[in-house]
Amino acid sequence: MSTRSGGSPRYIVSVPDSTTNVSSWIVSRCRSCGTAIALTPPMGEFQPGRQTGIIVSTDDIEATHAALRDAGADIDPEVQRMGAPVPPMFAVRDPEGNELTIVEPLDD
């Protein structure tokens, strides 16, 4: 395993080992908040083309939706607004169909 630091994020790269047949994966960690995300290849039941369960927040759901739409991203046609306690949200998909959700948190 190798660890590299570049700019502000710190990331760890696990390189496949031909003797153990371990898959490559990348972890990106926020230095100031400790939040991390792991990017892994498909494994077992976790194959491309599924809802990932990843939720990203934004301060302006309409602007984010418009920017992604204008950039040609595969997104829901409209922001879903179900009313409190559910925040406004929409889904975005990568070319393999993996989906994540973007939300604008409700004010407390």
C-alpha positions as CSV (number, residue, x, y, z in Angstrom):
1,M,0.0,0.0,0.0
2,S,1.3,3.4,-0.8
3,T,0.2,6.8,0.7
4,R,0.5,10.0,-1.1
5,S,-0.3,13.6,-0.2
6,G,-0.9,16.2,-2.8
7,G,-2.5,19.6,-2.4
8,S,-5.1,19.7,0.4
9,P,-6.7,16.2,0.1
10,R,-4.8,13.2,1.5
11,Y,-5.4,10.0,-0.3
12,I,-4.4,6.4,0.1
13,V,-3.9,4.1,-2.9
14,S,-4.0,0.3,-2.4
15,V,-2.1,-1.3,-5.3
16,P,-3.1,-4.8,-6.4
17,D,-0.8,-7.5,-5.2
18,S,-0.4,-10.3,-7.7
19,T,0.4,-12.8,-4.9
20,T,-2.9,-12.1,-3.1
21,N,-5.1,-11.0,-6.0
22,V,-6.3,-8.0,-4.0
23,S,-8.3,-5.4,-6.0
24,S,-7.2,-1.8,-6.4
25,W,-9.1,0.9,-4.5
26,I,-8.7,4.5,-3.6
27,V,-9.7,6.4,-0.5
28,S,-9.9,10.1,-0.5
29,R,-10.0,11.8,3.0
30,C,-10.8,15.4,3.9
31,R,-8.0,16.6,6.2
32,S,-10.1,19.1,8.2
33,C,-13.3,17.0,8.7
34,G,-12.2,13.4,8.5
35,T,-14.8,12.4,5.9
36,A,-13.7,9.8,3.4
37,I,-14.9,8.1,0.3
38,A,-13.7,4.9,-1.1
39,L,-13.6,4.2,-4.8
40,T,-13.5,0.4,-5.5
41,P,-13.9,-1.8,-8.6
42,P,-17.0,-4.0,-8.9
43,M,-17.0,-6.8,-6.4
44,G,-19.5,-9.6,-5.8
45,E,-23.1,-8.3,-5.7
46,F,-21.8,-4.7,-6.0
47,Q,-21.8,-4.3,-9.7
48,P,-22.1,-1.2,-11.9
49,G,-25.5,0.2,-12.6
50,R,-27.1,0.6,-9.1
51,Q,-28.1,3.2,-6.6
52,T,-24.9,3.8,-4.6
53,G,-26.5,5.3,-1.5
54,I,-24.1,8.3,-1.8
55,I,-25.8,11.6,-1.0
56,V,-24.1,14.9,-1.7
57,S,-25.4,18.2,-0.3
58,T,-25.5,21.6,-2.1
59,D,-26.5,25.0,-0.9
60,D,-28.5,25.7,-4.2
61,I,-30.3,22.7,-5.6
62,E,-31.7,24.6,-8.6
63,A,-28.3,26.0,-9.6
64,T,-26.6,22.6,-9.2
65,H,-29.3,20.9,-11.3
66,A,-29.0,23.5,-14.0
67,A,-25.2,23.3,-14.1
68,L,-25.2,19.5,-14.4
69,R,-28.0,19.6,-17.0
70,D,-26.2,22.2,-19.1
71,A,-23.0,20.1,-18.9
72,G,-24.8,17.2,-20.3
73,A,-24.9,15.0,-17.2
74,D,-27.5,12.2,-16.9
75,I,-29.8,13.6,-14.3
76,D,-33.4,13.5,-13.3
77,P,-35.4,15.9,-15.5
78,E,-36.7,17.8,-12.4
79,V,-35.8,18.5,-8.8
80,Q,-38.0,16.3,-6.6
81,R,-39.9,18.3,-4.0
82,M,-41.9,16.1,-1.6
83,G,-42.1,18.6,1.3
84,A,-40.7,18.5,4.8
85,P,-39.1,16.5,6.2
86,V,-37.7,15.3,2.9
87,P,-35.3,17.8,1.3
88,P,-35.4,18.7,-2.4
89,M,-33.3,16.3,-4.4
90,F,-32.4,14.8,-7.7
91,A,-30.3,11.9,-8.9
92,V,-27.2,11.9,-11.2
93,R,-25.8,8.9,-13.0
94,D,-22.4,8.1,-14.4
95,P,-22.0,6.4,-17.8
96,E,-22.3,2.9,-16.2
97,G,-25.6,3.8,-14.5
98,N,-24.3,4.2,-11.0
99,E,-26.5,6.7,-9.3
100,L,-26.0,9.2,-6.4
101,T,-28.4,11.7,-4.9
102,I,-27.9,15.5,-4.6
103,V,-29.9,17.2,-1.9
104,E,-30.3,20.7,-0.5
105,P,-30.6,20.3,3.3
106,L,-33.7,21.8,4.9
107,D,-33.2,24.7,7.4
108,D,-33.5,23.5,11.0
